Amino acid sequence: VSPLLDYADFDGAALLSNDPFRGASIPGGSIRLMDAPGLGASPAPTIDLAAAFQSA
């Protein structure tokens, strides 16, 4: 798909005020993934996942 894109927006998670996951960071404008399988995302220790994904 990437050859069809002029621009890709990957920083959406950085704009969340209460992101239930930790993983990628954007130091100096470059996306850095964690050194873990896949994208390296893991639940934030301070987030109640059941409440975070509960329907409104």
PDB file of N, H, CA, C and O in Angstrom:
ATOM      1  N   VAL A   1       0.823  -1.188   0.000  1.00  0.00           N
ATOM      2  CA  VAL A   1       0.000   0.000   0.000  1.00  0.00           C
ATOM      3  C   VAL A   1       0.871   1.256   0.000  1.00  0.00           C
ATOM      4  O   VAL A   1       0.496   2.255  -0.615  1.00  0.00           O
ATOM      5  N   SER A   2       2.015   1.232   0.669  1.00  0.00           N
ATOM      6  H   SER A   2       2.320   0.421   1.169  1.00  0.00           H
ATOM      7  CA  SER A   2       2.820   2.449   0.804  1.00  0.00           C
ATOM      8  C   SER A   2       3.232   3.087  -0.519  1.00  0.00           C
ATOM      9  O   SER A   2       3.370   4.310  -0.550  1.00  0.00           O
ATOM     10  N   PRO A   3       3.440   2.350  -1.623  1.00  0.00           N
ATOM     11  CA  PRO A   3       3.749   3.032  -2.881  1.00  0.00           C
ATOM     12  C   PRO A   3       2.605   3.917  -3.376  1.00  0.00           C
ATOM     13  O   PRO A   3       2.824   4.807  -4.197  1.00  0.00           O
ATOM     14  N   LEU A   4       1.395   3.681  -2.888  1.00  0.00           N
ATOM     15  H   LEU A   4       1.217   2.958  -2.221  1.00  0.00           H
ATOM     16  CA  LEU A   4       0.243   4.466  -3.309  1.00  0.00           C
ATOM     17  C   LEU A   4       0.049   5.724  -2.462  1.00  0.00           C
ATOM     18  O   LEU A   4      -0.818   6.545  -2.763  1.00  0.00           O
ATOM     19  N   LEU A   5       0.847   5.879  -1.409  1.00  0.00           N
ATOM     20  H   LEU A   5       1.551   5.213  -1.164  1.00  0.00           H
ATOM     21  CA  LEU A   5       0.692   7.015  -0.497  1.00  0.00           C
ATOM     22  C   LEU A   5       1.657   8.143  -0.829  1.00  0.00           C
ATOM     23  O   LEU A   5       2.827   7.904  -1.131  1.00  0.00           O
ATOM     24  N   ASP A   6       1.161   9.364  -0.773  1.00  0.00           N
ATOM     25  H   ASP A   6       0.211   9.558  -0.528  1.00  0.00           H
ATOM     26  CA  ASP A   6       2.048  10.522  -0.838  1.00  0.00           C
ATOM     27  C   ASP A   6       2.560  10.848   0.563  1.00  0.00           C
ATOM     28  O   ASP A   6       3.738  11.156   0.748  1.00  0.00           O
ATOM     29  N   TYR A   7       1.667  10.776   1.543  1.00  0.00           N
ATOM     30  H   TYR A   7       0.710  10.525   1.394  1.00  0.00           H
ATOM     31  CA  TYR A   7       2.008  11.040   2.937  1.00  0.00           C
ATOM     32  C   TYR A   7       1.273  10.031   3.810  1.00  0.00           C
ATOM     33  O   TYR A   7       0.138   9.661   3.511  1.00  0.00           O
ATOM     34  N   ALA A   8       1.912   9.585   4.883  1.00  0.00           N
ATOM     35  H   ALA A   8       2.835   9.886   5.126  1.00  0.00           H
ATOM     36  CA  ALA A   8       1.286   8.674   5.835  1.00  0.00           C
ATOM     37  C   ALA A   8       1.311   9.328   7.216  1.00  0.00           C
ATOM     38  O   ALA A   8       2.318   9.921   7.604  1.00  0.00           O
ATOM     39  N   ASP A   9       0.219   9.223   7.948  1.00  0.00           N
ATOM     40  H   ASP A   9      -0.598   8.741   7.632  1.00  0.00           H
ATOM     41  CA  ASP A   9       0.102   9.826   9.271  1.00  0.00           C
ATOM     42  C   ASP A   9       0.199   8.725  10.318  1.00  0.00           C
ATOM     43  O   ASP A   9      -0.760   7.984  10.532  1.00  0.00           O
ATOM     44  N   PHE A  10       1.342   8.617  10.966  1.00  0.00           N
ATOM     45  H   PHE A  10       2.121   9.219  10.792  1.00  0.00           H
ATOM     46  CA  PHE A  10       1.569   7.566  11.952  1.00  0.00           C
ATOM     47  C   PHE A  10       1.627   8.078  13.384  1.00  0.00           C
ATOM     48  O   PHE A  10       1.847   7.287  14.302  1.00  0.00           O
ATOM     49  N   ASP A  11       1.439   9.366  13.601  1.00  0.00           N
ATOM     50  H   ASP A  11       1.260  10.008  12.855  1.00  0.00           H
ATOM     51  CA  ASP A  11       1.620   9.909  14.941  1.00  0.00           C
ATOM     52  C   ASP A  11       0.318  10.099  15.716  1.00  0.00           C
ATOM     53  O   ASP A  11       0.314  10.775  16.745  1.00  0.00           O
ATOM     54  N   GLY A  12      -0.773   9.524  15.252  1.00  0.00           N
ATOM     55  H   GLY A  12      -0.769   8.975  14.416  1.00  0.00           H
ATOM     56  CA  GLY A  12      -2.064   9.697  15.914  1.00  0.00           C
ATOM     57  C   GLY A  12      -2.060   9.281  17.374  1.00  0.00           C
ATOM     58  O   GLY A  12      -2.666   9.959  18.203  1.00  0.00           O
ATOM     59  N   ALA A  13      -1.391   8.180  17.713  1.00  0.00           N
ATOM     60  H   ALA A  13      -0.898   7.629  17.039  1.00  0.00           H
ATOM     61  CA  ALA A  13      -1.358   7.717  19.101  1.00  0.00           C
ATOM     62  C   ALA A  13      -0.631   8.703  20.008  1.00  0.00           C
ATOM     63  O   ALA A  13      -0.935   8.780  21.198  1.00  0.00           O
ATOM     64  N   ALA A  14       0.309   9.446  19.474  1.00  0.00           N
ATOM     65  H   ALA A  14       0.556   9.383  18.507  1.00  0.00           H
ATOM     66  CA  ALA A  14       1.043  10.430  20.281  1.00  0.00           C
ATOM     67  C   ALA A  14       0.140  11.578  20.716  1.00  0.00           C
ATOM     68  O   ALA A  14       0.473  12.305  21.651  1.00  0.00           O
ATOM     69  N   LEU A  15      -0.985  11.747  20.055  1.00  0.00           N
ATOM     70  H   LEU A  15      -1.256  11.157  19.295  1.00  0.00           H
ATOM     71  CA  LEU A  15      -1.902  12.839  20.369  1.00  0.00           C
ATOM     72  C   LEU A  15      -2.951  12.458  21.410  1.00  0.00           C
ATOM     73  O   LEU A  15      -3.722  13.314  21.844  1.00  0.00           O
ATOM     74  N   LEU A  16      -2.995  11.188  21.818  1.00  0.00           N
ATOM     75  H   LEU A  16      -2.368  10.493  21.466  1.00  0.00           H
ATOM     76  CA  LEU A  16      -3.976  10.735  22.803  1.00  0.00           C
ATOM     77  C   LEU A  16      -3.573  11.188  24.201  1.00  0.00           C
ATOM     78  O   LEU A  16      -2.419  11.030  24.599  1.00  0.00           O
ATOM     79  N   SER A  17      -4.508  11.743  24.935  1.00  0.00           N
ATOM     80  H   SER A  17      -5.445  11.872  24.612  1.00  0.00           H
ATOM     81  CA  SER A  17      -4.198  12.190  26.295  1.00  0.00           C
ATOM     82  C   SER A  17      -4.221  11.038  27.294  1.00  0.00           C
ATOM     83  O   SER A  17      -3.600  11.134  28.352  1.00  0.00           O
ATOM     84  N   ASN A  18      -4.922   9.954  26.980  1.00  0.00           N
ATOM     85  H   ASN A  18      -5.427   9.876  26.121  1.00  0.00           H
ATOM     86  CA  ASN A  18      -5.038   8.824  27.898  1.00  0.00           C
ATOM     87  C   ASN A  18      -4.845   7.527  27.117  1.00  0.00           C
ATOM     88  O   ASN A  18      -5.735   6.677  27.098  1.00  0.00           O
ATOM     89  N   ASP A  19      -3.703   7.371  26.480  1.00  0.00           N
ATOM     90  H   ASP A  19      -2.980   8.062  26.495  1.00  0.00           H
ATOM     91  CA  ASP A  19      -3.408   6.201  25.655  1.00  0.00           C
ATOM     92  C   ASP A  19      -3.271   4.968  26.546  1.00  0.00           C
ATOM     93  O   ASP A  19      -2.433   4.965  27.448  1.00  0.00           O
ATOM     94  N   PRO A  20      -4.075   3.913  26.320  1.00  0.00           N
ATOM     95  CA  PRO A  20      -4.004   2.726  27.165  1.00  0.00           C
ATOM     96  C   PRO A  20      -2.819   1.816  26.849  1.00  0.00           C
ATOM     97  O   PRO A  20      -2.665   0.775  27.487  1.00  0.00           O
ATOM     98  N   PHE A  21      -1.987   2.179  25.889  1.00  0.00           N
ATOM     99  H   PHE A  21      -2.112   3.025  25.370  1.00  0.00           H
ATOM    100  CA  PHE A  21      -0.837   1.355  25.519  1.00  0.00           C
ATOM    101  C   PHE A  21       0.434   2.183  25.464  1.00  0.00           C
ATOM    102  O   PHE A  21       0.392   3.392  25.240  1.00  0.00           O
ATOM    103  N   ARG A  22       1.554   1.529  25.669  1.00  0.00           N
ATOM    104  H   ARG A  22       1.588   0.546  25.851  1.00  0.00           H
ATOM    105  CA  ARG A  22       2.872   2.131  25.516  1.00  0.00           C
ATOM    106  C   ARG A  22       3.571   1.391  24.384  1.00  0.00           C
ATOM    107  O   ARG A  22       3.349   0.197  24.179  1.00  0.00           O
ATOM    108  N   GLY A  23       4.395   2.091  23.671  1.00  0.00           N
ATOM    109  H   GLY A  23       4.575   3.061  23.838  1.00  0.00           H
ATOM    110  CA  GLY A  23       5.106   1.452  22.567  1.00  0.00           C
ATOM    111  C   GLY A  23       5.963   2.452  21.834  1.00  0.00           C
ATOM    112  O   GLY A  23       7.006   2.868  22.339  1.00  0.00           O
ATOM    113  N   ALA A  24       5.542   2.840  20.660  1.00  0.00           N
ATOM    114  H   ALA A  24       4.695   2.502  20.250  1.00  0.00           H
ATOM    115  CA  ALA A  24       6.326   3.753  19.832  1.00  0.00           C
ATOM    116  C   ALA A  24       6.443   5.125  20.484  1.00  0.00           C
ATOM    117  O   ALA A  24       5.544   5.581  21.190  1.00  0.00           O
ATOM    118  N   SER A  25       7.565   5.760  20.229  1.00  0.00           N
ATOM    119  H   SER A  25       8.296   5.390  19.656  1.00  0.00           H
ATOM    120  CA  SER A  25       7.766   7.148  20.652  1.00  0.00           C
ATOM    121  C   SER A  25       8.238   7.941  19.435  1.00  0.00           C
ATOM    122  O   SER A  25       8.621   7.362  18.418  1.00  0.00           O
ATOM    123  N   ILE A  26       8.208   9.260  19.545  1.00  0.00           N
ATOM    124  H   ILE A  26       7.897   9.730  20.370  1.00  0.00           H
ATOM    125  CA  ILE A  26       8.579  10.100  18.405  1.00  0.00           C
ATOM    126  C   ILE A  26       9.607  11.144  18.859  1.00  0.00           C
ATOM    127  O   ILE A  26       9.305  12.337  18.886  1.00  0.00           O
ATOM    128  N   PRO A  27      10.818  10.702  19.216  1.00  0.00           N
ATOM    129  CA  PRO A  27      11.845  11.667  19.609  1.00  0.00           C
ATOM    130  C   PRO A  27      12.432  12.366  18.379  1.00  0.00           C
ATOM    131  O   PRO A  27      12.872  11.700  17.443  1.00  0.00           O
ATOM    132  N   GLY A  28      12.441  13.659  18.376  1.00  0.00           N
ATOM    133  H   GLY A  28      12.083  14.200  19.137  1.00  0.00           H
ATOM    134  CA  GLY A  28      13.037  14.403  17.274  1.00  0.00           C
ATOM    135  C   GLY A  28      12.354  14.223  15.934  1.00  0.00           C
ATOM    136  O   GLY A  28      12.961  14.467  14.892  1.00  0.00           O
ATOM    137  N   GLY A  29      11.091  13.796  15.944  1.00  0.00           N
ATOM    138  H   GLY A  29      10.597  13.597  16.791  1.00  0.00           H
ATOM    139  CA  GLY A  29      10.346  13.651  14.698  1.00  0.00           C
ATOM    140  C   GLY A  29      10.503  12.314  13.999  1.00  0.00           C
ATOM    141  O   GLY A  29       9.928  12.114  12.929  1.00  0.00           O
ATOM    142  N   SER A  30      11.270  11.390  14.574  1.00  0.00           N
ATOM    143  H   SER A  30      11.738  11.552  15.443  1.00  0.00           H
ATOM    144  CA  SER A  30      11.436  10.052  13.996  1.00  0.00           C
ATOM    145  C   SER A  30      10.698   9.038  14.854  1.00  0.00           C
ATOM    146  O   SER A  30      10.832   9.050  16.078  1.00  0.00           O
ATOM    147  N   ILE A  31       9.925   8.165  14.235  1.00  0.00           N
ATOM    148  H   ILE A  31       9.815   8.155  13.241  1.00  0.00           H
ATOM    149  CA  ILE A  31       9.189   7.142  14.979  1.00  0.00           C
ATOM    150  C   ILE A  31      10.154   6.046  15.404  1.00  0.00           C
ATOM    151  O   ILE A  31      10.881   5.494  14.579  1.00  0.00           O
ATOM    152  N   ARG A  32      10.157   5.733  16.699  1.00  0.00           N
ATOM    153  H   ARG A  32       9.566   6.181  17.370  1.00  0.00           H
ATOM    154  CA  ARG A  32      10.988   4.666  17.256  1.00  0.00           C
ATOM    155  C   ARG A  32      10.070   3.609  17.849  1.00  0.00           C
ATOM    156  O   ARG A  32       9.240   3.911  18.707  1.00  0.00           O
ATOM    157  N   LEU A  33      10.219   2.369  17.393  1.00  0.00           N
ATOM    158  H   LEU A  33      10.894   2.124  16.697  1.00  0.00           H
ATOM    159  CA  LEU A  33       9.436   1.267  17.938  1.00  0.00           C
ATOM    160  C   LEU A  33      10.194   0.625  19.087  1.00  0.00           C
ATOM    161  O   LEU A  33      11.418   0.721  19.170  1.00  0.00           O
ATOM    162  N   MET A  34       9.461  -0.026  19.968  1.00  0.00           N
ATOM    163  H   MET A  34       8.466  -0.105  19.901  1.00  0.00           H
ATOM    164  CA  MET A  34      10.069  -0.717  21.093  1.00  0.00           C
ATOM    165  C   MET A  34      10.783  -1.966  20.590  1.00  0.00           C
ATOM    166  O   MET A  34      10.470  -2.478  19.515  1.00  0.00           O
ATOM    167  N   ASP A  35      11.731  -2.447  21.361  1.00  0.00           N
ATOM    168  H   ASP A  35      11.985  -2.031  22.234  1.00  0.00           H
ATOM    169  CA  ASP A  35      12.455  -3.665  21.021  1.00  0.00           C
ATOM    170  C   ASP A  35      11.689  -4.858  21.598  1.00  0.00           C
ATOM    171  O   ASP A  35      12.111  -5.473  22.578  1.00  0.00           O
ATOM    172  N   ALA A  36      10.564  -5.165  20.974  1.00  0.00           N
ATOM    173  H   ALA A  36      10.221  -4.666  20.178  1.00  0.00           H
ATOM    174  CA  ALA A  36       9.685  -6.250  21.406  1.00  0.00           C
ATOM    175  C   ALA A  36       8.997  -6.808  20.162  1.00  0.00           C
ATOM    176  O   ALA A  36       9.025  -6.165  19.112  1.00  0.00           O
ATOM    177  N   PRO A  37       8.389  -7.974  20.251  1.00  0.00           N
ATOM    178  CA  PRO A  37       7.719  -8.545  19.073  1.00  0.00           C
ATOM    179  C   PRO A  37       6.649  -7.617  18.504  1.00  0.00           C
ATOM    180  O   PRO A  37       6.019  -6.854  19.237  1.00  0.00           O
ATOM    181  N   GLY A  38       6.455  -7.691  17.210  1.00  0.00           N
ATOM    182  H   GLY A  38       6.966  -8.310  16.614  1.00  0.00           H
ATOM    183  CA  GLY A  38       5.442  -6.873  16.539  1.00  0.00           C
ATOM    184  C   GLY A  38       5.807  -5.409  16.629  1.00  0.00           C
ATOM    185  O   GLY A  38       6.958  -5.039  16.398  1.00  0.00           O
ATOM    186  N   LEU A  39       4.844  -4.577  16.960  1.00  0.00           N
ATOM    187  H   LEU A  39       3.909  -4.878  17.148  1.00  0.00           H
ATOM    188  CA  LEU A  39       5.104  -3.148  17.121  1.00  0.00           C
ATOM    189  C   LEU A  39       5.635  -2.812  18.510  1.00  0.00           C
ATOM    190  O   LEU A  39       6.025  -1.675  18.773  1.00  0.00           O
ATOM    191  N   GLY A  40       5.648  -3.798  19.390  1.00  0.00           N
ATOM    192  H   GLY A  40       5.331  -4.722  19.176  1.00  0.00           H
ATOM    193  CA  GLY A  40       6.173  -3.584  20.730  1.00  0.00           C
ATOM    194  C   GLY A  40       5.208  -2.921  21.685  1.00  0.00           C
ATOM    195  O   GLY A  40       5.607  -2.504  22.773  1.00  0.00           O
ATOM    196  N   ALA A  41       3.952  -2.814  21.306  1.00  0.00           N
ATOM    197  H   ALA A  41       3.628  -3.152  20.423  1.00  0.00           H
ATOM    198  CA  ALA A  41       2.964  -2.174  22.180  1.00  0.00           C
ATOM    199  C   ALA A  41       2.629  -3.079  23.357  1.00  0.00           C
ATOM    200  O   ALA A  41       2.540  -4.298  23.212  1.00  0.00           O
ATOM    201  N   SER A  42       2.443  -2.468  24.521  1.00  0.00           N
ATOM    202  H   SER A  42       2.515  -1.478  24.639  1.00  0.00           H
ATOM    203  CA  SER A  42       2.036  -3.212  25.708  1.00  0.00           C
ATOM    204  C   SER A  42       1.095  -2.327  26.524  1.00  0.00           C
ATOM    205  O   SER A  42       1.169  -1.101  26.443  1.00  0.00           O
ATOM    206  N   PRO A  43       0.210  -2.946  27.310  1.00  0.00           N
ATOM    207  CA  PRO A  43      -0.720  -2.145  28.112  1.00  0.00           C
ATOM    208  C   PRO A  43       0.031  -1.246  29.092  1.00  0.00           C
ATOM    209  O   PRO A  43       1.011  -1.671  29.704  1.00  0.00           O
ATOM    210  N   ALA A  44      -0.420  -0.028  29.238  1.00  0.00           N
ATOM    211  H   ALA A  44      -1.216   0.318  28.741  1.00  0.00           H
ATOM    212  CA  ALA A  44       0.163   0.889  30.222  1.00  0.00           C
ATOM    213  C   ALA A  44      -0.179   0.377  31.616  1.00  0.00           C
ATOM    214  O   ALA A  44      -1.316  -0.034  31.848  1.00  0.00           O
ATOM    215  N   PRO A  45       0.761   0.389  32.543  1.00  0.00           N
ATOM    216  CA  PRO A  45       0.502  -0.173  33.874  1.00  0.00           C
ATOM    217  C   PRO A  45      -0.558   0.585  34.672  1.00  0.00           C
ATOM    218  O   PRO A  45      -1.137   0.024  35.602  1.00  0.00           O
ATOM    219  N   THR A  46      -0.819   1.828  34.335  1.00  0.00           N
ATOM    220  H   THR A  46      -0.348   2.284  33.580  1.00  0.00           H
ATOM    221  CA  THR A  46      -1.776   2.627  35.112  1.00  0.00           C
ATOM    222  C   THR A  46      -3.174   2.630  34.515  1.00  0.00           C
ATOM    223  O   THR A  46      -4.058   3.313  35.032  1.00  0.00           O
ATOM    224  N   ILE A  47      -3.394   1.882  33.440  1.00  0.00           N
ATOM    225  H   ILE A  47      -2.676   1.327  33.020  1.00  0.00           H
ATOM    226  CA  ILE A  47      -4.685   1.894  32.752  1.00  0.00           C
ATOM    227  C   ILE A  47      -5.471   0.631  33.078  1.00  0.00           C
ATOM    228  O   ILE A  47      -4.927  -0.471  33.020  1.00  0.00           O
ATOM    229  N   ASP A  48      -6.738   0.783  33.418  1.00  0.00           N
ATOM    230  H   ASP A  48      -7.181   1.678  33.465  1.00  0.00           H
ATOM    231  CA  ASP A  48      -7.658  -0.339  33.603  1.00  0.00           C
ATOM    232  C   ASP A  48      -8.205  -0.683  32.221  1.00  0.00           C
ATOM    233  O   ASP A  48      -9.088   0.009  31.716  1.00  0.00           O
ATOM    234  N   LEU A  49      -7.685  -1.754  31.602  1.00  0.00           N
ATOM    235  H   LEU A  49      -6.968  -2.317  32.013  1.00  0.00           H
ATOM    236  CA  LEU A  49      -8.066  -2.082  30.228  1.00  0.00           C
ATOM    237  C   LEU A  49      -9.551  -2.376  30.083  1.00  0.00           C
ATOM    238  O   LEU A  49     -10.146  -2.029  29.063  1.00  0.00           O
ATOM    239  N   ALA A  50     -10.161  -3.003  31.075  1.00  0.00           N
ATOM    240  H   ALA A  50      -9.678  -3.285  31.904  1.00  0.00           H
ATOM    241  CA  ALA A  50     -11.598  -3.285  30.988  1.00  0.00           C
ATOM    242  C   ALA A  50     -12.386  -1.984  30.881  1.00  0.00           C
ATOM    243  O   ALA A  50     -13.324  -1.892  30.089  1.00  0.00           O
ATOM    244  N   ALA A  51     -12.017  -0.990  31.662  1.00  0.00           N
ATOM    245  H   ALA A  51     -11.255  -1.065  32.306  1.00  0.00           H
ATOM    246  CA  ALA A  51     -12.706   0.300  31.615  1.00  0.00           C
ATOM    247  C   ALA A  51     -12.367   1.066  30.343  1.00  0.00           C
ATOM    248  O   ALA A  51     -13.222   1.760  29.792  1.00  0.00           O
ATOM    249  N   ALA A  52     -11.126   0.947  29.869  1.00  0.00           N
ATOM    250  H   ALA A  52     -10.431   0.383  30.316  1.00  0.00           H
ATOM    251  CA  ALA A  52     -10.697   1.683  28.677  1.00  0.00           C
ATOM    252  C   ALA A  52     -11.451   1.238  27.434  1.00  0.00           C
ATOM    253  O   ALA A  52     -11.689   2.042  26.532  1.00  0.00           O
ATOM    254  N   PHE A  53     -11.827  -0.034  27.379  1.00  0.00           N
ATOM    255  H   PHE A  53     -11.633  -0.686  28.111  1.00  0.00           H
ATOM    256  CA  PHE A  53     -12.497  -0.554  26.192  1.00  0.00           C
ATOM    257  C   PHE A  53     -13.983  -0.800  26.399  1.00  0.00           C
ATOM    258  O   PHE A  53     -14.623  -1.455  25.577  1.00  0.00           O
ATOM    259  N   GLN A  54     -14.531  -0.288  27.476  1.00  0.00           N
ATOM    260  H   GLN A  54     -14.011   0.244  28.144  1.00  0.00           H
ATOM    261  CA  GLN A  54     -15.957  -0.431  27.747  1.00  0.00           C
ATOM    262  C   GLN A  54     -16.745   0.497  26.827  1.00  0.00           C
ATOM    263  O   GLN A  54     -16.358   1.647  26.619  1.00  0.00           O
ATOM    264  N   SER A  55     -17.842  -0.002  26.282  1.00  0.00           N
ATOM    265  H   SER A  55     -18.156  -0.936  26.452  1.00  0.00           H
ATOM    266  CA  SER A  55     -18.679   0.818  25.395  1.00  0.00           C
ATOM    267  C   SER A  55     -19.334   1.945  26.176  1.00  0.00           C
ATOM    268  O   SER A  55     -19.716   1.780  27.335  1.00  0.00           O
ATOM    269  N   ALA A  56     -19.453   3.078  25.527  1.00  0.00           N
ATOM    270  H   ALA A  56     -19.142   3.212  24.586  1.00  0.00           H
ATOM    271  CA  ALA A  56     -20.078   4.237  26.180  1.00  0.00           C
ATOM    272  C   ALA A  56     -21.578   4.133  26.131  1.00  0.00           C
ATOM    273  O   ALA A  56     -22.275   5.017  26.630  1.00  0.00           O
TER     274      ALA A  56
END
